[in-house]
């Protein structure tokens, strides 16, 4: 089976739909059907069953899918090793990034990177920090960008630290929280972000918020606060300074130390030796330094 055929099998397995797979492969559905028939003839068995729910892999199909994925991974590894011998930076840069960073900070980094290194292909996965770590373990990413306390045992680099703010259209001092009827809008995820906010609240107030709204996306939380629905606690990475809201910097305990959240670049040592990753790290460092300088 050629690598082109392996790519077809991989995309069919991902999409489970002939039309969507054909669109990703930039071929017509009839042409894709013919290619699939040819691949099934090569293996001597049916690989997918068509049903109302889409394409369902047969037991034999599951084996061929895994073979196809491993074939493509091996091809990419060989290409990366060959390209590492060359002085020119190319290959595929596979990044897994915490969603909040992917939305608010990474685009500027990638814009400079692709301009400087146009021969490098970009593969980007976004999600919660726990999903980023899993992507590294599974080999789906070379480097990851995570938030909060990183327990990664491999190589990690501190990128920047941003301040946490209470954001609201009306509240101007923290003491007003005790009497306000406005809801506390919170972003809840699988990370320790939600737990950190709970610990901060318990350290400053004796009772729970009178009213709460729980959402599962930090951007939803931000937009609800900016539109005056209630107050929220947001990291400075989500704020550009042009918002028409009150921002109160939070402090931790009685020490008046600002409540902050860290961002880390993590990965295996072997990945950091790849030319495209080395180039990415240099661009990342420059943009991370600019974040720290803006918050001093």
CORNOR-V975190 format. One record per residue. N is the residue number from 0. BURIAL is 1 if it has 16 or more other ideal C-beta (glycine too) atoms within 10 Angstrom, else 0. Layout:
N/BURIAL, N/BURIAL
This chain:
0/0, 1/0, 2/0, 3/0, 4/1, 5/1, 6/1, 7/1, 8/1, 9/1, 10/1, 11/1, 12/1, 13/0, 14/1, 15/0, 16/0, 17/1, 18/0, 19/0, 20/1, 21/1, 22/0, 23/0, 24/1, 25/0, 26/0, 27/0, 28/0, 29/0, 30/0, 31/1, 32/0, 33/0, 34/1, 35/1, 36/0, 37/0, 38/1, 39/1, 40/0, 41/0, 42/0, 43/0, 44/0, 45/0, 46/1, 47/1, 48/0, 49/0, 50/0, 51/0, 52/0, 53/1, 54/1, 55/0, 56/1, 57/0, 58/0, 59/0, 60/1, 61/0, 62/0, 63/1, 64/1, 65/0, 66/0, 67/1, 68/0, 69/0, 70/1, 71/0, 72/0, 73/0, 74/0, 75/1, 76/0, 77/0, 78/0, 79/1, 80/0, 81/0, 82/1, 83/0, 84/0, 85/0, 86/0, 87/0, 88/1, 89/1, 90/1, 91/0, 92/1, 93/1, 94/1, 95/1, 96/1, 97/1, 98/1, 99/1, 100/1, 101/1, 102/0, 103/1, 104/1, 105/1, 106/0, 107/0, 108/1, 109/1, 110/0, 111/0, 112/1, 113/0, 114/0, 115/0, 116/1, 117/0, 118/0, 119/1, 120/0, 121/0, 122/0, 123/0, 124/1, 125/1, 126/1, 127/1, 128/1, 129/0, 130/1, 131/1, 132/1, 133/1, 134/1, 135/1, 136/0, 137/0, 138/0, 139/1, 140/1, 141/1, 142/1, 143/1, 144/1, 145/1, 146/1, 147/1, 148/0, 149/1, 150/0, 151/1, 152/0, 153/0, 154/0, 155/0, 156/1, 157/0, 158/1, 159/1, 160/1, 161/1, 162/1, 163/1, 164/1, 165/1, 166/1, 167/1, 168/1, 169/0, 170/1, 171/0, 172/0, 173/0, 174/0, 175/1, 176/1, 177/0, 178/0, 179/1, 180/0, 181/1, 182/1, 183/1, 184/1, 185/1, 186/1, 187/0, 188/1, 189/0, 190/1, 191/1, 192/1, 193/0, 194/0, 195/1, 196/1, 197/0, 198/0, 199/1, 200/1, 201/0, 202/0, 203/0, 204/0, 205/0, 206/0, 207/0, 208/1, 209/0, 210/0, 211/0, 212/0, 213/0, 214/1, 215/0, 216/0, 217/1, 218/0, 219/0, 220/1, 221/1, 222/0, 223/1, 224/1, 225/1, 226/0, 227/0, 228/1, 229/1, 230/1, 231/1, 232/1, 233/1, 234/1, 235/1, 236/1, 237/1, 238/1, 239/0, 240/0, 241/0, 242/0, 243/0, 244/1, 245/1, 246/0, 247/1, 248/0, 249/1, 250/1, 251/1, 252/0, 253/0, 254/0, 255/0, 256/0, 257/1, 258/1, 259/1, 260/1, 261/0, 262/1, 263/1, 264/1, 265/1, 266/1, 267/1, 268/0, 269/0, 270/1, 271/1, 272/0, 273/1, 274/1, 275/1, 276/1, 277/0, 278/1, 279/1, 280/1, 281/0, 282/1, 283/1, 284/0, 285/0, 286/1, 287/1, 288/0, 289/0, 290/1, 291/0, 292/0, 293/0, 294/0, 295/0
